[in-house]
Amino acid sequence: MSDTALSGADQSVEATHPFRVANFRAYWTSRLCMTLAQYAMLLIIGWQTYNIARDAGMGVAAASGQLALIGLMQFAPLFALTPFVGLAADRFDRRMIARLTVLLQLACAALLAWLTWHGDITLPVLFGIAVLLGVARAFAGPALSALAPNLVPKRILPRAIALSSIAWQTGMIVGPFIGGYTYSIFPALPYLVASGLFLVSVTALSLIGKVPQPALRKDRRPIGQMLDGLRYVRQNKMVLGAITLDLFAVFLAGATALFPVYARDILKVGETGLAQLAMAPALGAAITALWFSFRPLENNVGPKMLWAVFLFGLATIVFGLSTSMPLSLSMLFIIGAADMFSVYIRQSLIQLHTPDEMRGRVSSVSLLSISASNEFGDFFSGSLAFLIGPVAAVVTGGAGAIVTVALWSRLFPVLRTTRTFDPPDEIMIEQQRIKSQES
């Protein structure tokens, strides 16, 4: 990323902290408000889904299956749209794409508020909203991920990633708090608050000035451009290993989808306890991200990522077996901290190992893996809970994450040998070769 490109986006190569950059401050504010709204909504969508199913006479297993369907509904559009959203992020104004996705989420929140207020909320409505939210996230993810590196100088990008993660993790902490506690006051209130937060988010996005947009070759067909992201990920073993490690570990050990089951039928703590369960991993992640914003990780990044995922799986097993609220919250805190440790390393490696003109498409591949591990992982966890019960499903998933670490350390030895975030010489040469093929 050149100094010239930075100057066109109200940036300064002398900036020593991301918050000194006006565009990044607007970006950070937008992401914080959007995440607050998203996680307040998602918590209540899951809670309403599970309660509607249970109140209709479904057992715990069958109601868990409804939670699985919510995850599937969110994942399906992202899976189908991945090639297109990555190309869109590299071809069109990333700011405009982000604004439109926030407006779509604002419309969803307003509709849910209206239906909940009037007592007309149903499972088909919740499933339909989940699909629309999946579409919004499909387009927003690559656009926002590809936009961030153009807002700050390259040398402070890892710190900007950590601060961006703080916004995300703060939203994951406070969002469930907003959702759970406002729902206990009035069921439509979480969606009304989310609508206001989405409005602030889109306003902040409108304050971001013009940023560099990489040029795509006009003589290449769109289908070829869409596949470039997949090709690059396949050829870069570091990027491929980092993305797929998170994909399989979180896919297998996704306990978050079953929080309503634990809150109502295992720990018996109600909607406020549900909010605490959702907040605990986010709190651990936010503290970890805050630490990295002051003390960026510099050494042994690959091995530390592997150990973080191992700890993630181990804490998931303990949480699955726990019937104590304090122990459950402690394990969820560790789960969030370990996950953030891995996310910070993975995102830094992907951003710094990917050329700017490919970031949108590579980010769309990364987003697909994240959604597969989260939303489709929710479907997997809910389905497994339907078959063998929620406790066995969580424990089995945690064990699967540990096995994944062992396998990936052998399948991708580069993960064990990577010491810093800087791309090694052979990867830089490969990036230049791919770039020359496109020019």
PyMOL commands that set and color helices and strands:
alter all, ss='L'
color gray80, all
select helices_A, chain A and resi 3-7+18-20+22-55+60-91+94-117+123-150+154-185+189-206+222-235+237-252+256-266+270-294+301-321+325-352+356-388+390-411+414-417+425-438
alter helices_A, ss='H'
color red, helices_A
deselect
rebuild
show_as cartoon
